[in-house]
Amino acid sequence: MPACARSRFGLFVVWAGPMFALVLAMGVQAQGLNTPKPCLNDPRAATKCPEPQKPATSIAPPVVGTPPAVGNAPPAKTGAPSIPGPALDPPKPAAASTPALAPPIAAPPAPPAPPPAPPPAPPSATQRDRSTGVPPVSATPPAVPSRSPAPALPPVTAPPDPAPATRPTTPAPASVSVPVPALRAPVPAGAGQAPASSAATITPPAMPPAAAAPIPVPGAVWAPTSSAEGAKTVPPGGETGGAMLKPLSVAPVTSASPAAPPRKVAPPPEPGQIVIFWKDAGQAAFARAVLLQEFNLRPYSESQLPHLGGVLGVFKLASHAEAESLRGRLSQRFPEWRIDFNARYMPHSDDPPAARAASPRLYHAAQVSAIPLDASGVRVGILDSAVERIPALAGASITQRGFVPAAERPAPAAHGTAVAALIAGAETQGFKGLATGARLFVAGVLRMQEDQETTTTATVVRALDWLLSERVSVINLSLGGTGDRILAQAIAKVLSEGVVVVAAAGNAGPDAPPSYPAAYPGVIAVTANDALERPYAAANRGHYVSLSAPGVDVWIPDTDRGRYVSGTSYAAALVSAASAQLIGKGARADAVGAALCTSARDIGEPGRDPVFGCGLLQLQPALVALAPGRR
């Protein structure tokens, strides 16, 4: 070959050799995409060959955040750390039909839904995501405590619901007294079921009432509405006879009736006056001499009390402080004398002047089980105002005597007239007293002083002595005050003479102290209730209360249209009339109180209580309660 040819061939070989080697290498690399090649570890190489069972492949990285299918993750190497980055191991052929090679940037298909099975156990170390190192998200929510509602969960495919379960809830408050049937607790759709062991019956809690129009409640108690002026409670039926009622509560209650009148507090004693009771005329003469000689005092008034057995003297000083000082000194020096202030007493009534009505609505006779019996011959004493001869009392036997001093103005006759009508009034427009035919002895003791009706200890004691002289069997005292030692001794003497003493319990309110003479031992203390058998709002309360009787909005006949009255004064008058009935049927005085108490209808707390005493007066059962041996 010529030299030039050899030179050209050499140049070709020099150029073509590398090109051929490059083409051959590219072919081998292209074949290596499908056929793994053996790897020889070269000490000079920076990297080592992979394990024989792990052929090197070039695959597209998976979409970040896609967890591997449950059960398809390869086991982690022992001691190999979890390296963030794309997964190096292809899925196993035994799993779902996922191709071994995925196109670049293509996400693997969604994992299949888990089969219906109980919630899986907590993930172990072999079930951790190799890309994040945290447990995979469970498709089943955790178990919910049995006493709390299921929390809100993201939408998941829950296992099929088993039989409906129940879960306990907070029990109903103690105020819910009506038993409610047990219910099964509903299970919200899609929420995890409570364990079978937590199933229990529940009682729904009390729900607040809906804000809607009032709904009639069976067994509701209805209260009379008040008039527009608010000065007087309108009795059931209203002035026109229609029902003017409003719901009050859902059970018979003992709460005070509405439209409570102002409470009347007992007035203070007579200014600067003391009263002294001596047992006989000799002791009285000695006392007058001592008081005149040592204190320069003469009696302001003095009365002989032959039936009470003593002498009563009233002394007047310049001030209450001087009267208090003298009372203390004389009580210490002469303990045998009965010394106290000249206390004031007032009627227990609350009668607004406009409480009149021509059409009466009567309830008192039916409420106390009154029967049409005549109490002729029974002598009943009344310490009150004077009594007016209204038509209902036109034919009654009434003896009156005034005890108000001449220098003072007697009180109007309205209060005493109402008391007398309730005891012995004849039938008028459906009204009738409970002891018609009884003989009345009225002691006018009330006076007008500073626009208030009051009386004093000295006046009441002198009136009691007169009533004993008239041989009365029952004495009605519809008045009261703070009490004193002089009146206490006089009441004890009256009771010892075999006389039934009935007194009003008081109108000073539930938290007021006891009213006297009602609170003295042996006296029948009477409180008042309304037509619905609720206690009078202004009535006193205490363990001295013996009975209750109608005394709220009681209709009384008058010279004109008639009127409504309220107060324990009028309740006491009804009990005095019932006592006269028992006396008229042969009962002894010491048996009357027990008969009235045992026959009363219990309308308050079980047994005797400070609100109603023994209960509501019942006349007919009281007559039956008298044993033959005690008549």
C-alpha positions, 0 to 999 in steps of 0.5 A, a space after each residue: 500500500 502506498 505510503 499516503 494510503 497507509 497514512 490515510 488509513 491510520 488517520 481513519 482508524 484513529 478517528 473511527 476507533 473512538 467513535 465505534 467505542 462510543 457507539 458500542 458503549 451507548 448500545 450496552 447502556 441502552 440494553 442495561 435498562 432491561 437487563 441487569 449486569 453483574 457488578 464487580 467490586 472495585 477497590 478503587 471505586 468510591 461506591 460499592 455494588 448493591 446486594 445481588 437481590 437488589 438490581 440497580 434500576 432507574 425508576 421515576 420517584 413516587 408522588 410525595 405523601 402517597 403511603 404504600 399499600 397496606 401489607 405491600 411494604 417490604 421489610 426494613 433492613 436490620 440496623 439500616 437507618 430510615 433515609 428520606 427520599 424515593 423508595 428504592 425497592 419495587 413493589 412485590 409481584 404478589 401484591 395488587 397489580 401495580 406495574 413494576 415500571 411506572 412512567 415518569 411523574 405518574 402517581 401510583 393508583 389509589 390503594 384498595 379499601 380495607 376489608 370489613 374488619 375490626 380496627 387494626 392494632 397500633 402500628 409496629 416498627 415494621 409498619 412505619 413509613 420509610 419516607 417520614 418515619 411516623 405511623 401511617 394514618 389509620 382508616 378507623 377512628 379510635 374508640 370513643 369513651 362511653 360517657 361522651 359524644 363521638 368526636 367529629 371525624 373526617 369522612 372515612 369508610 366505617 365498618 358495617 354497624 352491628 346491633 344498635 348500641 346505647 351509651 349512658 349520658 348525664 342523669 337528669 337533674 334532681 329537680 325532675 321528679 316525673 319518671 321517664 322511660 329509659 331510651 336507647 341512645 341513637 348512634 350517628 351514621 358514620 361514627 364509630 360504635 361504642 364497645 358492646 360492654 358500654 351499652 346501657 339505658 339512659 334517661 334523657 336530661 331535663 330540657 328547658 321549656 321552649 319560649 312559646 305560648 303557655 300550655 295548659 298543664 294538668 293539675 295546675 294551681 290557679 291564682 286570682 288575678 289582681 285588680 288594675 289598681 293592685 289594691 285588692 286581690 280579686 277572688 276567683 270569678 272576677 267582678 263580672 263572674 267570669 274566670 279571671 285566672 292565671 297559672 301559678 304552679 304545677 302542684 298544690 303548694 303552700 307558697 303565699 297567695 299573691 297580692 300580699 298586703 302591707 304587714 302590720 307591726 305591733 305599735 309601741 306601748 302607751 307613752 310613759 305608762 305602766 300597769 300594776 296588778 294586785 291580787 286583792 284590795 289590801 295589797 292595792 292599798 299598801 301599794 298606793 301608799 308606797 307609790 305616793 310617799 316614795 315616788 309621789 305617784 297617784 293612779 292614772 286609773 284604777 279598776 276592781 276586777 272581781 272575776 279576775 280576782 284583783 285590782 288593776 292600776 295604771 300610772 303615767 310618767 313623763 317619758 318611757 325612760 322613766 316608766 322603764 326605770 320605775 318598772 325595774 325598781 318596783 319589780 325588784 323590790 315587790 316581786 309579788 306585784 305584776 308590773 309591765 308597760 301598758 301595751 297596745 294591741 290592734 285588730 288583725 285585718 287588712 280591709 281596703 275601703 273599696 273592696 265592695 261587691 254586690 254579687 258575693 262569691 262565697 267559699 268559706 262555709 263549704 271549705 270548712 265543711 259547715 253544716 246548718 246547725 243552730 247554736 242557740 243558747 251558747 254565749 260568745 264573747 267578742 273583744 273588738 269594736 262596737 257592732 252595727 245592726 246590719 240586716 244579717 244581725 238584725 235578729 241576733 242577740 247582741 249585748 254590747 258594752 264600751 270600754 274605751 275611756 271617755 277622753 278617747 274616740 271609739 273606732 268605727 264598727 266595721 271590724 267588729 261587725 264583720 266578726 259578729 256576722 261570721 259568727 252569728 249572721 243570718 242568711 243573706 245573699 247566700 251568706 250565713 254565719 257558722 253559729 247562728 242563734 248564738 248570743 253575742 256579748 261585745 266588748 268595745 275596746 278599739 279606739 282611734 289613735 293617729 288614724 289607727 285602731 288600737 287598744 291597751 292592756 288595761 282596756 282588754 283586761 277590764 273587758 275580760 273581767 266583764 265577759 267572765 261576769 256574763 258567763 260566756 263559753 267562748 271568747 274571740 280576740 281578733 287582735 294582737 300585739 307584743 304581749 305583757 305579763 298583765 294580759 298573760 295572767 288574765 288569759 290564764 285566769 279566763 282559761 282556768 274558768 273553763 272558757 275557750 279562748 280563740 285569737 288571731 295569729 297575726 298579720 305581721 308576716 312569716 318572719 314576725 315574732 309571735 302575736 299575743 294573746 294568740 301565743 299564750 298557752 291554751 289559746 287557739 291561735 288561728 291563721 288564714 288561708 285563701 280559697 285555694 287553701 294557700 296561706 295568707 301572705 301577711 300571716 304570722 307563722 310559728 309553732 304556736 299556730 293551732 289551726 287555719 281557716 278561710 280569711 282571704 277575700 271573705 265576703 261579708 254582708 253590709 248595710 249596702 252591697 257587702 264587702 270583701 275582708 282579709 286577715 287572720 281576724 276573720 279566720 279566728 271568728 270562724 273558729 270561734 263559731 265552730 267552737 260554739 257549735 261544739 259547746 252547743 252539742 255538749 263538748 267540754 271547753 278543754 276538749 274543744 281544741 283537741 277535737 278541732 285539731 284532730 279533725 282538721 284537714 292537713 293542707 301543709 307539711 305532714 303533721 302539725 307545722 308552723 304555717 297551718 298548725 294542725 290544718 284546715 278547720 273542718 266543722 262536721 268531722 270535729 263534731 264526730 271526733 268528740 268522744 261520748 265521754 268528753 261531751 
